[in-house]
Amino acid sequence: MPRVLLLAGLLLASGPATAHGQLFLASRPHPEFTIGPLFILANVTPEPGDVPVDVLFSLAVPPTLSAGDIEQDLYLLWPGAVAPDPTTGPPDPALARTVEQQGFAVIEEGRLSLSARNLYQRGPDGRSLRDPIAGGAPFVTFVRAGGGLGISSPATYVRIPWSPKTANRAYLVGLRLTTRGLVKAKPATWVERTFWGPRHRLTLSFGDVRQRATFPMYFWNRDRVIKLSEDPSQLIINFAHADRLKIDEMFPQSARRQLSETLDNTDVVSIFLDRAEGLRPQTLSVQFGYFSRLQSWAPVLIPTLFFALGNAAGPLVLMLVKRAGRNLSARVHFGRRDGRRSGRDSGVVVPRETLARIVPGETRYQEVLRLCGSNPEEQERLTSPGHKTLVYRGRRVVPHRRRSLGWLSTVDHWDAEDHEVEIELEGDVVRDVQARVRRTRLPHPETG
């Protein structure tokens, strides 16, 4: 026995998260009856918290037996914690002692609501009538402590008292559990939660005994397991407020989603249980989320918001970028150390070495155009026929560096040099050359 339990614990520690399900046990070993139809129905709303689960079932008695032959209490093993119903009565100390004798630690006890639903009698609302069963169903929630794996997840052991209606095929016995932790939050970024709402995962299963707390209880009572009958049995999840529901994923692929026939604005996700699967877990898992009215408009509002922000912020961003670029260009220079670089000269700046090649009395008009540029400003005086003046004007912005690293340097300030060259011609020959340079200090190369 210790080796078997140790192996089970190691498998659970290395396996995936356990799904929620249950197992029915009889009071006496080798029960000759089966359970069915069986419906495990969870009711989900947009408000997170405890989830009510209804377990509806009936017993299938063989023709060779009567209800008196099988009369006994039934037990439900649920892998999870539940909340007590304070209106049904006090806990059952004997049930707690039974669980503690098997080495478990009881963390909560109480009673659950128990009723019988008549399938052939309807109330004014058209639904089947429910007859409460006095005293409800006592339960204990327990954990397995100690060992290298620490405290286990909680499990619940429920005793379902015998009632003549349990084996009456005209009734379905209903056990109401207010489950804790059945809905798990899915990790998401704040962007996903803001625009699409929080995402959750809910898992129901039947015949799941993989948890550390449920496996020993099953193993010690495995000869009392009640099998499924041939009647149709289902795992069902009702999602209220279907108009705000977004289901991302359903497992298995055979799961069916449809609009509820009896509940308003409710989606139903369900699968049928296969009795041939034995104790192999049969799981229904749904990943879902509820979105608000505002979030439902997200596909329209988000593009509109970005469009409006783009139009409003565009001029501001452009101004900031221009200002940053202007400040950067005023303090950093990339170019030759003589300050000559494309974009720093405007107009025509005639170099000194070029002016030195113009010799008065020798250099002619066409040679001047070739050396200095073919588009000068020409001035003529009516009082002096044959005389004209060629004027070349330009500006050069020169940086005053602080520190240099190759062609990259920081700049203290900039000087603007306004160059003006006047070349006077008499006829076709140069008579005189005048060059003037005016310097001005600038805080920025683009100023003035």
Beta strands, then each sheet from edge to edge (+ up, - down):
strand 1: 23-26
strand 2: 34-44
strand 3: 51-60
strand 4: 74-78
strand 5: 81-83
strand 6: 105-122
strand 7: 128-132
strand 8: 137-143
strand 9: 155-160
strand 10: 171-180
strand 11: 183-186
strand 12: 199-206
strand 13: 234-240
strand 14: 245-251
strand 15: 256-259
strand 16: 266-272
strand 17: 282-290
strand 18: 332-334
strand 19: 345-347
strand 20: 377-380
strand 21: 387-405
strand 22: 408-426
strand 23: 429-442
sheet 1: 1+ 4- 9+ 8- 6+ 7-
sheet 2: 1+ 4- 9+ 8- 6+ 10- 3+ 2- 13- 16+ 15-
sheet 3: 1+ 4- 9+ 8- 6+ 10- 5+
sheet 4: 11+ 12- 17+ 14-
sheet 5: 18+ 22- 21+ 19-
sheet 6: 18+ 22- 23+
sheet 7: 18+ 22- 21+ 20-
end
